[in-house]
Amino acid sequence: MAVDFWPYLTRGVGARCSQCIARLDPSQFSHVVPPAGPADAEVVFVGEAPGGQERDEPFQGNAGQELDNHYLPLAKLERSEVYITNVCKCRPPSNRTPNVSEINACAQHFLVRELDRLNPKLVVLMGGTASSIVDGNPVDLESDHGRHYRGTILGRGPYDIMPTYHPALGLHVSNRIDAIEEGFANVGRWLAGTYSEPVDEWAGDEEYIYLEQGVGRLWPRKPVFIDSESEYGELYSWQYTQLPGVGIMVKEHGDSGDHIKEKRRYLQRVLNECQSIVMQNAIVEVAAFRALGIHVDWAKVTDTMQIAYRRAMSQGLKPLARRHCGMSMQSYLEVTNQASKRKVKEWIVEVVDHLPPLVTNRVSEKTGKYLKPSRKENPMVAVLDGILRSMHTNPKYDPWKRWREHREELPTAATPAAIETKKKQWYWREWLLDHVGSDMPQRGLRHVEPTIAKWYACRDADATCRVYYTIGKDLDSLWKVREYDWNAR
Ligand code: URA
């Protein structure tokens, strides 16, 4: 046993932990399950928290069976040679997932000491909770499962880390079994020195361009990879390519009617002339085009998301591009968030000026003369100020959510005075929207610097192209029946 400093170990199986600062009522939590494994283990496997079936070591129940019999052999490892532990050493009430403060309280106290002591060659983080303890950019398991990287864990390290899906996942979601297997096989490859990652062959050489007018060159016998961006219920742009490393963006937003007509004629021509059309999530794309009166012949359409589904791979474009082509991509949120928030701030500053103070004329009871009118700040100012302040203090604050909630909040749960204030705010909010003529700007590419928007949009078409040429081969051989599916009939 690698750990001899655990206060609860001295109290034996079934002991409860005295260390946890997050726990309010210890009797609500399960007993403590200590880690298991040799003190000189090279590989540490970290799970979430013990389940109902664990008594004296982690992973003794169904998830443990999967780990021991199915996944560890793929990593060419045996349980006796690895160290197995959990982020949280006991299970929160009702078998729920530990929350952030529980994870921090437990892991900061125990797991960091375990890692310090063992100084392992590789830390395998199994599942979302375990993967949440790395510092820096959060792990996205869809993209990152079975991918090696070097990083710190709760401020310690750096360690060599490999996140994988949790071994219990396959018990509930059988189409993730391949992905779990892939992660553990990569653990084995990394330990054997045979692990490698695809590289982005066009990194730095991408050609992403705006097509302002006219038409581009088309190769009718090559597939066309096409994608669109819609915002505020309108088509913002569409992008296409026929070559990896290339993306051509045709932007509609901000264009006049005639230009838009011309651009749509070109879109229809691209769709008609090319004998094969490849899209990511084609149902959504085709629906967006059809809503504009653009016809897409379904018989020519291939969907990279469906290919990924048939291959039991992660289906998002970002994980597909990252895992199979080495491409890094930004999400819509990452691209649009900051610029859109800047617009929100400008909007608030502008509209607050429109809000008149509430002025009440007062007359003296004694003399009947007018007194100085009382002036109160408009009640909407407090709401908008609050949003502005929260945006400054909390980078994760979502002004759109707050604004939506403000519309939906019912004036019932509070005191009568609070209800009155809420009603006034409602009135002034509608007044404001009428008078200013614009609502809070939504999140959108329209607020983003054009070169960044172009890169983001073109990259989707480029990624669809590269993913297709990487995972789209030999599709006919895909319908295989796995041996254990067959036996399970
Ligand atoms: N058992 C454990 O010990 N940890 C888990 O994460 C799940 C089951």
Residues whose N, C-alpha, C, O or C-beta is under 5 A from the ligand:
A	BS01	URA	G47 E48 A49 P50 G51 E54 P58 F59 A63 N86
